[in-house]
Amino acid sequence: MKPDIKICGLKTPEAVDRALKRGATHIGFIFFEKSPRYIEPDVAAKLAEPARGKAKIVAVVVDPTNDDLDEIVSLLKPDMLQLHGNESPEHVLTIKALYGLPVMKVFSVRTADDLKRVEAYIGIADRFLFDAKPPKGSELPGGNGISFDWSLLGWLDGSIDYMLSGGLNKDNVADALLITKAPGIDVSSGVESAPGVKSVAMIDEFFDAVERADAPVMASGS
Ligand SMILES: O=C(O)c1ccccc1N[C@@H]1O[C@H](COP(=O)(O)O)[C@@H](O)[C@H]1O
């Protein structure tokens, strides 16, 4: 089955347009100031306009304050919040109660132990997102272009709805889908020509690779 596809860290109308034309189900905007993909909420709001009703608009935040969220939610009017920090289950519940939006909670994964934290969020987070742990010294909690051992997701309860992220690109996404059968995938730096610079050609190549992975295999000679 075709997975949900989120293109994250968008900053130009061209990249938004291409992601939508190719069938992105989610588009993400990064509200983490140290990121090369950071965007002001009012700019993101204008960029997101063509996506309304076509793809889910996702605001990516890291341990946000209520002031941060007040501004982002009132200007962007996202469909979903992606919590990419160390938000506790209690903080997730508070955010959901305050803003009435579904939450995708992110977990950084290196070993099977990292997946044990998921349990405390079941019934609280609406969706999960599994990303690689950032390398030592990185200022970014995500968007590092690094993958983790996808086979670890085999330990998850099959009923958990999630997106897979971390270092996905046109060359590895088919393997990632084969191994995980992920219901959703999320890419950022894998469709960039330089940090923070999305390439429409690379967005095309990524969707092409997902479509090839999803295509039925024809028997030879028939
Ligand atoms: O992309 C960023 O700069 C970023 C900053 C802060 C939090 C999350 C960020 N990106 C998220 O990271 C993952 C994986 O990105 P990549 O494909 O490995 O580059 C993705 O979920 C982005 O939403």
Ligand as a Chemical Component Dictionary entry (heavy atoms), coordinates in Angstrom:
data_LIG
# 
_chem_comp.id                   LIG 
_chem_comp.type                 NON-POLYMER 
_chem_comp.pdbx_formal_charge   0 
_chem_comp.three_letter_code    LIG 
# 
loop_
_chem_comp_atom.comp_id 
_chem_comp_atom.atom_id 
_chem_comp_atom.alt_atom_id 
_chem_comp_atom.type_symbol 
_chem_comp_atom.charge 
_chem_comp_atom.model_Cartn_x 
_chem_comp_atom.model_Cartn_y 
_chem_comp_atom.model_Cartn_z 
_chem_comp_atom.pdbx_ordinal 
LIG O1  O1  O 0 15.076 19.555 9.418  1  
LIG C1  C1  C 0 15.445 20.174 10.418 2  
LIG O2  O2  O 0 16.311 21.058 10.343 3  
LIG C2  C2  C 0 14.827 19.869 11.752 4  
LIG C3  C3  C 0 15.101 20.689 12.808 5  
LIG C4  C4  C 0 14.539 20.440 14.034 6  
LIG C5  C5  C 0 13.696 19.352 14.213 7  
LIG C6  C6  C 0 13.415 18.511 13.149 8  
LIG C7  C7  C 0 13.968 18.752 11.912 9  
LIG N1  N1  N 0 13.713 17.928 10.831 10 
LIG C8  C8  C 0 13.078 16.657 10.888 11 
LIG O3  O3  O 0 14.046 15.649 10.880 12 
LIG C9  C9  C 0 13.560 14.480 10.264 13 
LIG C10 C10 C 0 14.590 13.823 9.370  14 
LIG O4  O4  O 0 15.179 14.668 8.485  15 
LIG P1  P1  P 0 16.192 14.122 7.351  16 
LIG O5  O5  O 0 15.339 13.562 6.242  17 
LIG O6  O6  O 0 17.081 13.114 7.965  18 
LIG O7  O7  O 0 16.935 15.334 6.916  19 
LIG C11 C11 C 0 12.290 14.881 9.575  20 
LIG O8  O8  O 0 11.230 14.338 10.361 21 
LIG C12 C12 C 0 12.210 16.371 9.695  22 
LIG O9  O9  O 0 10.885 16.723 9.997  23 
# 
loop_
_chem_comp_bond.comp_id 
_chem_comp_bond.atom_id_1 
_chem_comp_bond.atom_id_2 
_chem_comp_bond.value_order 
_chem_comp_bond.pdbx_ordinal 
LIG O1  C1  DOUB 1  
LIG C1  O2  SING 2  
LIG C1  C2  SING 3  
LIG C2  C3  SING 4  
LIG C2  C7  DOUB 5  
LIG C3  C4  DOUB 6  
LIG C4  C5  SING 7  
LIG C5  C6  DOUB 8  
LIG C6  C7  SING 9  
LIG C7  N1  SING 10 
LIG N1  C8  SING 11 
LIG C8  O3  SING 12 
LIG C8  C12 SING 13 
LIG O3  C9  SING 14 
LIG C9  C10 SING 15 
LIG C9  C11 SING 16 
LIG C10 O4  SING 17 
LIG O4  P1  SING 18 
LIG P1  O5  DOUB 19 
LIG P1  O6  SING 20 
LIG P1  O7  SING 21 
LIG C11 O8  SING 22 
LIG C11 C12 SING 23 
LIG C12 O9  SING 24 
# 
